[in-house]
Amino acid sequence: MTLLDPLKLRSAFGNFLTGVTVVTATRSDGTPIGFTANSFSSVSLDPPLLLVCPGKSLSSYKTFSGCSHFAVNILAEDQQDIATTFASFKGDRFAKVAHQLDLHGSALIDGAVAQFSCATHQVVPAGDHCILMGQVDAVLQNDKLGLGYLNGEFFCPSDKTFDQLKRTE
């Protein structure tokens, strides 16, 4: 087996156009936690399942890999600052972001394109991450456009450059 250069692999993975989410849960002491993720996917409509992939390098990994409930917030185009806050800010992220709590105490970020409240369905170890699969208990959505991520940068579908890319294909 040939060893792959992790930086080249990460760069190649970065060519896949994704949306941007913030995944939230609550620690056992009631403290809200969250992280920015683009590793999100729908899995099934019946039953309603989705997945996210928290990395083992997260300070909150133990909570996410063992939680009974979590929420996924698909961020809107105007929420780049929220994505950055949950990706890098080390203080109280929730003090900087308007949010509500779902029935299980997970944060639903105000203005997100879609918000999914989930019960943990299954956790599968997967290398330096885990696959956290959730059964969707509730969903809220609005008509905003979602924030995108490509090659290490945010993009907005309403941006003219992106619109021109869509037309050339």
N, C-alpha and C positions, 0 to 999 in steps of 0.2 A: 504494500500500500504506500502510495506517495503522500508525503506530508504536504498539506497546502499551506501557503503563506496566509496567516489569519488576516493581515491587512488587505491583501488582494481579494480574499474571499469576502470580507466585509464590504469592500468597494464594489464588487460584483453584485452582492445582495442589494446594495444601495441603488442599483439601476432599476429596481422594481418600485414603481409608483405606488405609494401607500397613503392612507389617511393617517391622521394623528389623533390619538386618544389619551385620556387620562384615566387610569384605573385606580379605584379607591376601595378602601376597606377600613375596618376599625380594629385596633389592637385590643387585647383582652382588658386593658385598663380604660377603654373607651376613647382613646386618642385616635383621631382620624389620620390615615396615611394615604399616600398616593404616589404614582409615578407616571411619567409620560411613556407611551408605548406606540409603536407602529406595527407591532406583532399582534394583530387583531384579525379575526376571521369569523364569519358566520359558519356554522357547522351543520345545523339541521333546523327545519321548520317544525317537525313533529317527531320528538318533542323539540321545543324551541331551545337550541343550544348555540353557544358562541365560545370562542377561545381567545385567550391572551397568553403571552409567554413572559412571565417575570424572570429576570436574570438572577443568578445566584449572587452576583456582586451587589445587588440592592441591599441597603441596610434593613429594608422591610421584607426581604425575601421569606424569612421564616413565617411571618404573619400571613403573607399571601399564599404560600404553599400549604398552609394549614387552616385557612379561613373557611368559615361555613357560608359566608355571603360576601359579595363584592359588587361593585358597580363599574360600568364602562361608560365613559363620556366621549362621544365623537365631537371633537372641537370644530368650531366654525372658523371661517377665514379670518375673522377679526380677533382670534384668540391665540395668536402666536406667543404673546407674553405669558399666557397661562401655560402653554406647552413648555416654554423656557423655564418658568418658575418650578414646575414639577419635574423637570429634567435636571436642574442644577442648584436651585436655591436650597440652602441647608436649614433655614429657620422654619417658622410656622407658615407653611405654604397656604394653609386654609385661611389664615388671617388676611392674606393678600388677594383671595379669590372669592367672589360671591357664590354661595352654594346653599343648597338645602340638603337635608338628610332623608334618605328613603326609610322605609319601615324597619330596616335592619341596621340603620345607623351609618350606612355608606353614603359618601358625599355625591350629590348630583350637582354638577357645575352649571350655574345659571348661564343661559345663552348657548349651551352646547347644541349641536345639530340634532343629536339623538342621545338619550340616556337609557341605559339598560340596567335594571336591578336584577341581580342573579343570586341563585343558591348554587353553591359549589356542587357540580355534578361528578367531577373526577379530576384528580391531579396526577399527571404522568411525568416522572423524571425524564429530562431530555437534555443530556450533555450539561452545558453550563447554564441552562434555563430549566424551567418546568413548563408543561402545558397545563394551564389552569382553565378547565372547561366549566362553563356555568350554564345552568338552566335559567332562562329568562323568565322572571316572575312578573315584570312590568316594564313597559317601554313608553317613553315620551319622545316626541320629535317635533321639529318645526320646519319651515321651508327655507332656511338659510343654506348656503353652500358650505361644504366641509373644507377644512384646512388639509393641504397635501404636503407630502415630503418626498423628495427625490434627490439623490446624490448629495446627501448631507445638508440640504437646504429646504426651507419651507417654500411652498408655492400656493397660489390662490387660483382656483378654476376660473374666477371672473377676470383674472389678469389677461390683458390682450395677448401677451406672449404665449400663454398657455392656450388661449382660444385659437391662435394661429396654428399651434402645434396640432390641435384636434382636427382642423380643417385640412391639413396636408396629408392626413392618413387615409 
